[in-house]
């Protein structure tokens, strides 16, 4: 009877499972190689949690000499957005997470285990659905929504578990004649599994991240194929993961409750299940409590946010690796110049509790990343970023390329390189005093020095400054100039007898810094003066005097 039912429902399917076993042979890979996938739906922007999952999957595969592929789970056409696949592909490529197989654009893909879009695999799914119907492991259900609702009300009245199972599975044991009559009358139907699970029994499995876990068995005759002939996610991913040779399914912890269903489906199909690794949800602190990073409330939830702000790709990836393996931070300290892809990531060391996302920590980490990037490379990245997000500044740094690179070079060599840049969008403000076109100083002179003394210092410096001095000569000139005005040129001497001086050389050079750049903190002042040149330096000093005189 089961074969008759299968043929009645899927007369158009003439292939057998063996056809696909031959078409998609077992992968030939080195021992221990892992095959992983990123399998998003093209229904919106890529979430930072999705990028987290993709990075873990890619690292798990590549560090084991395995395969990482991109599968598009696009069976929900109602929620699909325009160019959704392109958005996914671009998001991965933009962060150097490269898939060896799978989708490469909206309509293109690579690899021998495709199609990698679920919407193009309908015949494959139906072949396996037809087969398990023949084996008596699945059946059609013609229940209407009204009938299902009526059943649920009865179960609630009896105070028992609701759902479609056991004696409540109305079509589980229908005869072929009853099914044929319903089918030929045009009634809509779905396909359900014939579950042999018991809710009072347990199923256990070992999660790669969380260790040994135990759940109640699935006793529900779940739907595996909808009325439009498209399989549910539960069934489709089981077929795909088996045929594509997935060894490790890495996904969010929200899927933990589905494990009993998925393990049961693999058992029904007669296949060995892959290993499941349920990674933590990315959380955010709000007041004193933690919550999920929200697509609606948190701009940093979208991966596009990091491009718009100008975070280097490696800053985001390093931050995510640090969330995944706490040992990454120590490894980076010991290997400051190595590629992050050399880090010996292990999914087994992933924490099981929620990963707390902290934008302040990302900023600090990003400063460390940028500190070790050569100035020419920073300039190249800045040029690319400004093309998209700040065209006016792009024109300036193209026009003054040499001075821009000189600014970026200041304090970048040595054991303690400067760490004032966290993202490309910082640079415009940090470097504004280099460009007359955007220089708009907000002079922050020290309040403990009178206006008259400030003017005296600036005017005198304008007279003694020499552009031709090397750094030692420049410092000695600043020292002599300070001492002539009553400021200590020797800090040790000043600390011993501060009452003998108006201040010290730090005071005078900082006043010059503010007069020339408009701010209290900058990289090395000598190097800034060399970039500005003699005429512009004198102009800045005169401008500062005019400002003070007008107050």
N, C-alpha and C positions, 0 to 999 in steps of 0.2 A: 504493500500500500504506500509506503514512504516514497518509493521510486515513482509511483504513479503521481503522487502529489507534487514531487519535485519537477517532473516533466510537464505537468499541467501548468505550474506557476512560471517555469523558466524554459519553455519550449525553444526559445531563441538561443539558449546557451548550449553549444555543442562541444565545447572543450571540457577536458577533465583536468583535475589538479596536476596530474603528471606533466601536462603540457607546460605549465608554469614552473614546475620543479626543474624541468630540462632547460627552459628559457633563462631561469635565474639560478644557475648552479651555486653551490657553496663557494664562498670566497676562498681563494688561496692566499693566505697571509702568514707572516711569521708567527711563531708560537707566542701567545700572550698578547697579540695585537687586538685592539678593541675597535669596534665599529660603532660609531655614535651618530646621532642626527640632531638637527635643530628643525622642529616641525611646527612652525607658527601658522596662524590663519591670517590671510590678507584683509583683515577687518578694521585696521587702524594703525596708528604709528607704533614703531617698535619701542617697547618699554625697556627701561634700564635693567629690569629683572630678566627680560628676554635676552638681552645682551650678556648678562651674567651667566645665564644658562648656556648660551651659545659658546661663550669663551671656555667654560668648564668642559663642554662636550668636545670642542676643538682640541683643547690641550690634552684631554684624556685619550683621544684618538691618536693624535700626532706624536705624542711622547711614547706611545706604545707601538709606533710604526703601523698604525691601523688606518682607518678611513673615517672622515667626517663628511657627512652629506647634508644637503638642505632639501627637505621635503615640504611641500606646500599643502596644507590641509584646508582645501577650499571647497568643501562640500556645502557650506552654509552660504549660498549665493545671495541671500537676502541681506546679509550684513557685510558683504564684500565691498570694499571701496575701490575706486578707480586707481589704477597703477599701484595697487597694494603689494603685488609681488615685487615690483621695481623698488618700492620703498624698503622692503625686507632685504633684498639683494644689496642695495646701496648701503644700507645700515651696516651690514656685515663687512662689505668691502672697505667702507670708510674707516673701519676699526681694525683692518688687517686680519679679520677672521675669515679665512679663505676655505671654502668647501671644495673638496676634491671631486665631488659628484653633486648632481641635483640642479635646481633652477639657477640660471645665470642671468636671466632677464624675464620680462613678462611672458614671452613665448618661446624661450630657448632654454636648453638644459644640456648637461653633459653627464656621461656615465652609462653603464650597461644594465642598470637595474631599474630603469624608468618604465613608464612615465613617472616623474617625481611630483606630479600634481595629482591629488586624489580624485579630482573631478574627471580625470582622463583614465581612471582605473576601474570604472564601473563594471566592465565585463569581467575583470579579474575577480572582484569581490563576489559578483553573482555566481561565478563558477564555483567558488568555495561554499557559498551559501547553498547552492543547489546540491552540492555534494553532502553537506551535513544534514540536509533535509532527507536525502536518500538514506542516510545512515540512521535516521530516526532521532537525531539530536536537535532538530529545530523544526518549526512548523509555522503555518500561516495563522494569523489571528485577525478575524474580521470584526472584532468588537468595535462598537461605536463609542464615542466619547460619553454618551449618555449611559451606556451599559457599564463603562468603567467607573463612572461617577456613582452609579447605583451600588456597585460592588464595594466601593470605598466607604460609602455611608453604612452599609451593613457591617463591614469590618469594624468601623468606629463604634457602632452600637454594641457589638460583641466585645469591644475593648481588646481587640487583637491587632497584630501588625497589619498595616495596610499594604496593598500591592497586588501584583499578578503572580500568584504562586499556588502550588498544590491544587486543592479543590477549587480555588478561586480562579484558576487559569481555565477560563471557559472553553477555549478552543484547543486545549492541549490534546484531548483524546477524541476529537471529532472524527467521524468516518470519512472515507474518501468521497462518498456520495454527498455528504453534507458540505464538505469543502468545495466539491465541484459545483454544487448548486449555488453556493454563495459566490464563487468565482465567476461563473457564467452569468449571474445576475448583475455583474458589474460592481459588486460591493468592494469598497476600498479595504486593503489589508496591509498588515506589516508582518515581518518575520520575527519570531521570538525563539530563543534557545529553550531547550527543555532541561531546566536546571535540576540537578540531583543533590544540590546543596541543602544543608540543614542549618537554620539560624541558631540552633543551640549547640552547634559544633564549631570548632575553630580551625582556621587555616593559618599556618605560620610560614614565614619566609624571611630571608636575611637581606635586609636593605644594605646597599653598599655604604651609605652614609650613616644610617641609624641603627644598624645591627639587627638582631633578632626582633621581629615584630609578630604580633598575633591579632587576627581579626575574626569576627564571626563569618562563617561561610556565606556565600551568596545563595539565597534560596529563590530569588526572583527570576521569572522567565523574561529576562530583559529583551527589549527590542534591539535587533542587530541590523535590520533593514527597514527603512521608512517606506511609507506608501508610495513615494515617487521612485522607488527602486534604488535609492542611494543609501548606502550603509551608514549606520551611526558611527561616531568617532570610536567607540569601544571596539567594534568589530574591524573597522578599516585599519586602525593602527596595529592591531594584532597581525592581520594579513601582511601589511606593509613591512612591519619590523621583521617578520619571519622571512619573507621573500628577499628583502634587501640585506639580510644577514646581520641585523643589528644585534650587537652583543650586550650593550649597556644603554638602557633608556634613562636619560638624565632629565628630570623634570621637576617642577615646583611641588612643594609639600601639599598643595591643595589637592593633588591627585592621590594622596595616600589612601583615601577612603575607597578608591576605585580598584585598588590592588586585588581584592578577592574576585571581582568580576573579571579582571584581565587574566589572572592566573587560571581561572575557570575556563575562559575562552581558549587559552592555549591548550589546556587539557582536552577540551572538546575537539579541538583541531588535531590533536595528536602530536603537537609540536613542543619542543623544549622552550620554555620561556626565557627571555633575556634577563639579565640582572637589572634590577631597578635601583635607581639612586635618586632619592627625593631631597632636593636641595632646599635650603631655607628661604623663606620669603624675605625680600628686602624691606626693612622697616625704617621708620623715621620717628624721632622724638618729637612729641607735641606736648608742651608743658612738662608734666612729670610722667607721662605715659607714652607707650610706643604704639604706633599704628602702621598699617601698610602704606607704602609710598603710593600715592593716589594719582591716577591719570588726570583727574579733573582738578585737583587742588594743588599739585606740586609740579612746577615747570620742569624740575630736574628728573621727573619720571620719564620724560621723552628723551631718546638719545639725541634728537636734533638740538636739544638745549645745549649740549656740550660743544657742538659745532658753532652754534650761534654765539656762545660766550667766548669761544676761541680756546678751549682747553686742548692741549696736545693730545693726540690719540693715545700715546703711551701713558699719559697721566691717568686717564680714565681706566685703561687696561690694568695698570699697576694697582690702582685703587681697588678694582674688582678682584684681582688676584690676592690682594691683602685681605679682603673680606673672605675669600675662599680658603686660603691657607695662612694662618697667623705667622708662620715661619718666614713668609715672604719678606717682611720688614727687615729681619736680621740678615737674610740672604742678600738683600739689596745693599745694606751697609757694608757687607764684606765684598760685594761685587758692584761698585757704583757705576762702572762703565759697561757692564755686560748687558746684552739684550734681555729683555724680560722673558723672551721665549726660551731662554736657557735655564730658567728657574725650574727645578725638578718638581713640578706640581703633582700632587697625589690627591685624587678625589676621596680616597679613604680617610684623609685628614681633614676633610671639610666638616665644619661644625654643624650640628643639627638644629641649633637654636637660631632664631631670626637674625639675619645679618643687618646690623644697624648702619644706615647710610648717614654720613656726617659730612656735609659740604665743606665745613671748616677743615676737616682732616684731608679732604680732597685738595683743597687749596694749598695746604702746607706740603702735601706730597708733590703736587704739581710744581711748586717752587723748586723742590729738589730735582725734579726731572729736568726742568728748563735750565737749571744751574749748570748742567753738564752737556747742554746742547751748544755747539759752536755758533758764534754770532752770525756767520753767513747762512747757516741753516735756519736760525731763528728768523732772519730777514726773509728768507725764502718762504717760510711758513706764514709770516706776517703779511707778505705781499699777496699770497693766495687767499688768506682769510679776509683781508680788507677789500679784495675784489668783489666779494659777495656781501660784506657787512658794513663797510665804511669806505665808499669810493673816494671821498674827499681826502681822507688820510692816505689812501692808496696812491693818489696823485702826488702827495707831498713826499712820501718815502721813495717813490720812483724818481722824483726830481732831485732829491737829496740822498741818493742811495749811499754814497760814501760816508756822509755824516751819520746816517742812520746806523750803518754797520759799526762805525766807530763808537757810537753811543752804546750799542749792544755789546761791544767788546770790553767796555770798562769793567774792571774788577771781575773778569770772568776766568782769569787764570789763577793758578795757585791752589793751595790746599782748601781754602775757604772761599769759593766763588760766591758772588752776590746772589741773593735769593729774594729779589723784590718783585719778580715777574711770576705770576701764577697762571696767566692765560694771555692769549694774544690781545684781547681787548684791554688789558692793563697798560699796554705799551704807549698808547696815545697820550694818556694822562702823565705817565712817568717821564716821557720824553718831550713834553710840550715845549719846554724852555729851549729846546734845540732849534725849533722852527719859529721864526718871527711871525709867520702867518697865524699861528694859533697860540702864541705866547700871551697869556693874560694873567699876570702875577697877582696873587693875593698875599702881599708882603706880610710875613709873620715874624717881625723883628722882636728880639727879647724885650720884655717890658721893664726889666731892671736897669736898662741903659737908656739914658735920656736921649731925646731927639737930637740935641746939639752934638752929643758924643757920637751918635750913629752917623750923622752927616760928616763929622770930622773924620771918622774912620774911613768912610766910603770915598770921600774926596781925596784923602791922603793916599789911599790904595790906588786910585786912578792915576796918581802921579808917579808911583813907584813901580807899577806892574810892568813887566817885560815879557813879551810873548816868546822871546828867544831863549828864556831860561829853561834848563832841563829841570827835572823834578826836584833834585837836591837844591839847586840854585833857587828855584821858586820857593821852596820851604824856608831856606835861610833868609831870603828877602822878606817873606811874610813874618819871620821871627824878628828880624831887625826892625821892620816897620811897626810891629806891635810894641816892642820895647820903647821905641822913641815916643810912642803915644801913652806910655805909662802902663802897659799890659805886659805881664810876665811872658817871656819867650820860653822859659824853662818851667815845665809843669812841676818838677820836684821842688824847685825854689818857691813856686807859688803856693804849694801845699804847706810848706814849712812856715811861710810868712805871708798869708793872703792879705793881711791888712796893709801891706806895703805897695799893693798894686790896685789898679782900677779893675782888673780882671786878668785873663790869660789869653794866650794865643788861640785857644779854642773859641773864645768869645769873638775875637776879631775875624777869624776865618769863617765862622758861622754867619756873622753879619754880612761878610762879602758873599757867602753862598746865597743868603736870602736876597741880597741886592741883585744878584745876577740871575738866579733861577726862580725867585719868588717863593721858595720853600725851604724848610729847615733841614730836610733829609734828601740827600742825593747820593749817587755814586761819587767816586773820587773827583774832587773839585778841580784839581789840576787838569785832568783829562777833559773835563767839560770846557774849561777855558781854552784848551787847545782846539777843540771842535769849533767853538764860537769864533775864535780869531780875535786879533787885537781890536779892530774897529767895533765889532759887535759887543765885545766885552766893555769897552769904554762907553758905548751907547747905553748898555744896561746899567752901568754905574751911574751915569748921568740921569737916567730915568728914575732910578731909586731915590736919588737926591731930590729930584723934582717932586716926587711923591711925598717924601718926608717934609719938604719945605712947605708944601701946600696944606699940611695938616694943622 
